Amino acid sequence: MSLTESWRRLNFFDKNAVIDSKTGDKFKGLEKLQMCCWATNNDGQGVYMGESTGALFALDRSWDQTYWKAYQCSLSDVASVGNHVLTIGEDEREINSLLKIWERPEFGEQNQEVDCAPRILKEVRLCPLLGPAGISTRATTITGHSSGRAIAAGYADGSVMAYIGDYAKDRAVTSKWIRIREPTPVEGEVTGTSIGIFPGANEMFVVFVLTNKSLNSYVMDAKGTIINKLRHEAQGSTRDCWTFSENNNQFTVANRDMVHIYDAESCMDSEGARGKCYALGRGLEKQQIAAFGEFLAVLTRQHALIPTPEQEWMTVVTVYDVAGKYIAFTGSLPSLANCFVLDGVFILLAHDGQLSSLSQKHLAAKLDILYKKSFFDVAIDVAKRSEGGAEVLPHIHSKYGEFYYTKADFGNAIREFKESIGVLDPSYVIKKFLDGSKLPHLCTYLEALRAKGKSNVHHTTILVNAYARLQERDKLQKLLTNLEETASDQEAEAVVNCLQSSKLLNEATLFAIKTGQHDAALSIMVDEQGRYVQAIKFIAKFESPKLLVQAERYLEKYGRQLLRANREEMMELLKEMMLTEGGSVNTGLLLQLFVGDEQSGAALMEQVAARGEGGVELMNTIVERNMRNYKKEVYGSWGEGYDKSWQDPFDVFDKVLKYVTKDNEERVRRQAEELKCDPVVEALLRRVRDLSGLHAFHMRRGHVEKVVELAIEIDSSQSWLDTLTFVSKMETAINDELMERILEKVKQTRVLHPLVVLEVLSKSARLNVGAVKKYVVQWLSEQRDAITADKAAIATAEQKIKDVGKQIENLHFNTQILQVSKCCACDFALQLPSIFFLCRHAFHVHCFDSYADKADVCPKCSVEGASALRMDSDLSIFSRNAYGEFVDRMNKAEDSMEIISKYISSGLFDSKKSAAPLPAGLSPISSSSSSSNRSPFHQPLPSADANKKRSNTNPFEVEESKNPFDEPDNPFE
């Protein structure tokens, strides 16, 4: 039983007088109606009201009415089921109750003529259905189901008859009636009946039977067999104090003290006899009840507070929301009234015929009333059961949460805020619960936010932080497990950072690994936890070829730190990655790991290089490391000024030169020179046979012995000239023995003129005269001997000239006897005709034709003359490389004037020679180019055009000369 003293009183209905739309005045169409029964259509758009005299009125929502005479004598009850109207009454004075089934009338036809009544489908006499004893028993109530499959009629003796079947289609509705209740005169007549249907494949009917003193229910199957019968706790009631709704299968009955509500489904259970009981209008005389939706209107009769001579009673109308447990309206009428429902509105009919409507207020108006009274729980219930209330429901919850928050009831506040998710900004709620004592409530809200899919990255991080501060490890682990499958990359990264800031490093590492945040996991393991072994093992998982790039990226970031912390395991990992089959070598990574610490990775780098991997960059690194070790060992032992650093303290050649290729040879040489690794420089220069470059290198390094040895090896005028220049510029004292040895080698090679040697050495500030004295004395002695020899040669030549003059004179003035008997060409005896020359040579005519190029030249003398033109050193001024040979001979000659004199004697400056024959083995390039058959030292002959200026090709003339002695650095100038 529920008491109503604590129910809230509200005003959700507006009471207004019904206005006739045609006249604009109060509606008076039912002014003199004496309503004894009424029924509303299932769709609620019309209502039927009956008078005890047999008249029946039909009223629609437009206040249009239709009237017809249903019975001639009396009308007992009316029911509207589906498209039919059921009535019970009498057409005769004697007791003879008739059931009439009418077609549903068309509303709006304003016609009060009797013959305009709707068509009667069927008539059934109900008294004979009870048998011989029922002839004098009249029917009091009638009901049916909207499906048209059942009818039940109640009688004055308490008996009830039911018809199961399609009463509209059956030809006769007389043979299928079933007595479901025997006569019980003690309990009084039947004041109400209703039929409900259980949903399901096997349909079952429940029939509620109300009498003046009891309420019973009967459950029947489709064949009319009674399955269950219950007597309910309700004590019975009058005919106007009950109602039944097919929508929810609820039967409501009111008596003086209580209102009972029974569900049709509960009638199958013995416990259903109790039902729900509410003390609505307790102690007051119930006049009538009417129900629509969740509202129940109860009309009670009370003494008028303002009595009049005509009326001493008044009607109090109270509208209850039983489910919501509040009173929606309370009002009074100065006279007794009846109530019926039309188009969802409670209509009150006073005895004077005035109509008043109780219409519900709009939902917004209801909520305003509830907000002012802080009845938020009622507002929620009203919104849930109102059309369109789902849209405003979150706003109500947010206001309810604010109400609880102001009362410091944080638990209920957060419960209401949870229901406002999707409307209220979560940040507004989160700010309210960030205090330490409110964190549990904040977690509840964030959990609900996440369950509804409305959370974002920030909400997730706040929830993780809250769990961490509250030490809720189980909830945190559950959340992380869920996030492992659903979190996005951005959310996972934020959670890892949050766990890391909360010092939950183990959880952060595990979550980062499971969500693919490998960088974050390694950062925590290496930088914060110091779990270097685990970090190395984690990186080792990426050794497969597909993931090798990722492993290399991790090594670039953390490799140096892991090497310092755990060198052995890190080296094993690097060996597995780079030296195993299928591994890959990242030279940049390898060099980055061991930068500044090449000694630690030397063995690994050498193993990689030995496999032919790593490229030039790795070999350059190994070479540089070895040369630096060489420098450290040499200069660390002997000091920076050690002048014999070229000596090799360890096998630098095997450690350096095997890594030198054509690609890095030049770089290694420059680096070796910078690091003062002289053996490497010397080996590389000798590999490419660059003795001049090696000679220059040793001069830069000041290695005197090496300079001299290389000058001897090169044996050229330029090398000795450079050597002497180097010696002359030395700032330290020069060893006399070394100087004597140098001059001795210069003298033996005879590539420099002594005057040049003396000119160069004269610039030295440290050279002693005694070191060059021997060389000067020897040269002067040789010159003196050469002068003596030349004078003798001149005398001999003068004597030869005199002898030649005598021979010429003999040829001119004396007879010459030619006694040659053999041909000089074929060495056979001469036969006439023969040809004789003054040179004592003779030839057969045919032999002469075969050898001679010219008719007046002896073939044998011409060959000997050509051979004589060649100098003792195979000198030739007619070859194409004559100038190169001339320069080379000048560089190697001890006495350059001697070479020049030989060239002059060979006709170098003879401009009268037009063309010289080419030596044997050479042929002219073009017959049209005379310059190709001419000595390169000769000037070209003048062309046919005398006006064109002749170009000078003499190398010894100033114009366009290539004479090396005309250069500014000629020591003779």
Salt bridges, closest charged atoms under 4 A:
ASP14 OD1 - LYS361 NZ 3.77
ASP43 OD2 - ARG104 NH2 2.76
ASP64 OD1 - LYS22 NZ 3.65
ASP77 OD1 - ARG239 NH2 3.94
ASP91 OD2 - LYS100 NZ 3.12
GLU103 OE2 - ARG119 NH2 2.28
ASP170 OD2 - LYS176 NZ 3.96
GLU182 OE1 - ARG179 NE 3.90
GLU187 OE1 - ARG181 NH2 2.42
GLU187 OE2 - ARG231 NH1 2.58
GLU189 OE1 - ARG138 NH2 3.58
GLU203 OE1 - ARG149 NH1 2.37
GLU233 OE2 - ARG274 NE 3.73
GLU285 OE1 - ARG301 NH2 3.14
GLU294 OE2 - ARG385 NH1 3.88
ASP321 OD2 - ARG385 NH2 2.45
ASP343 OD1 - ARG61 NH1 3.81
ASP377 OD2 - ARG8 NH2 3.25
ASP381 OD2 - ARG385 NH2 2.36
GLU402 OE1 - LYS432 NZ 3.62
GLU416 OE1 - HIS397 ND1 2.62
GLU416 OE2 - ARG415 NH2 3.18
ASP435 OD2 - LYS438 NZ 3.58
GLU484 OE2 - LYS514 NZ 3.72
GLU491 OE2 - ARG450 NH1 3.47
GLU507 OE2 - ARG473 NH1 3.20
ASP519 OD2 - ARG553 NH1 2.88
ASP597 OD2 - ARG567 NH1 3.46
GLU606 OE2 - ARG625 NH2 2.82
GLU613 OE2 - ARG611 NH2 3.82
GLU624 OE2 - ARG628 NH2 2.89
GLU640 OE2 - LYS676 NZ 2.87
GLU666 OE2 - ARG669 NH2 2.67
GLU666 OE2 - ARG670 NH1 3.87
GLU673 OE1 - ARG669 NH1 3.42
GLU673 OE2 - ARG700 NH2 2.77
ASP678 OD1 - ARG701 NH1 2.21
ASP678 OD2 - HIS703 NE2 3.56
GLU682 OE2 - ARG686 NE 3.51
GLU682 OE1 - HIS698 NE2 3.94
GLU682 OE2 - LYS706 NZ 3.27
GLU705 OE1 - ARG741 NH2 3.00
GLU713 OE1 - ARG686 NH2 3.25
GLU782 OE2 - LYS747 NZ 3.37
ASP888 OD2 - LYS892 NZ 3.52
GLU894 OE1 - ARG750 NH2 1.86
GLU898 OE2 - LYS902 NZ 3.83
